[in-house]
Amino acid sequence: MAKAIVPTEMPKVPDNMTGWRRSLRRGSVYHLHSMGEAGCGSIYLDRHKSESARQLGDMQFWGVCPRCFKRSQNA
């Protein structure tokens, strides 16, 4: 997988997606998700084993999936 992106502002959420979530496993980054499915299709995000982004600082600390970030920029 490519290196995580550190956003300088909160990335947009496309209309067909629910928001940004991060798996609680070690080294995970934030992904766009819709009903548990990641926007990039690489991971399933269970609501009990993941957390949502509360603020920009969370996304800057953990990073953002490059494929999901590109998808949010195209929206």
Residue pairs with C-beta under 8 A, 6 or more apart in sequence:
1 42
1 65
1 66
2 66
2 67
3 66
4 29
4 62
4 63
4 64
4 65
4 66
5 63
5 64
5 65
5 66
5 69
6 59
6 60
6 63
6 64
7 56
7 59
7 60
7 64
7 69
9 56
10 53
10 56
10 59
11 20
11 59
11 64
11 69
11 72
11 73
12 72
12 73
12 75
13 19
13 20
13 32
13 72
13 75
14 32
14 39
14 71
14 72
14 74
14 75
15 75
16 34
17 32
17 33
17 34
17 39
17 72
18 33
18 34
18 35
19 32
19 33
19 52
19 53
20 30
20 31
20 32
20 33
20 52
20 53
20 59
20 64
20 68
21 30
21 31
21 33
21 45
21 50
21 51
21 52
21 53
22 28
22 29
22 30
22 31
22 50
22 51
22 52
22 53
22 58
22 62
23 31
23 43
23 45
23 49
23 50
24 49
24 50
24 51
25 49
28 43
28 62
29 62
29 63
29 64
29 65
30 53
30 58
30 59
30 62
30 63
30 64
30 65
30 68
31 38
31 39
31 40
31 42
31 43
31 45
31 64
31 65
31 68
32 38
32 39
32 40
32 65
32 68
32 71
32 72
33 39
33 45
36 44
36 45
36 46
36 47
37 44
37 45
38 44
38 45
38 65
38 68
39 65
39 67
39 68
39 71
39 72
40 65
40 67
40 68
40 71
42 65
42 67
53 59
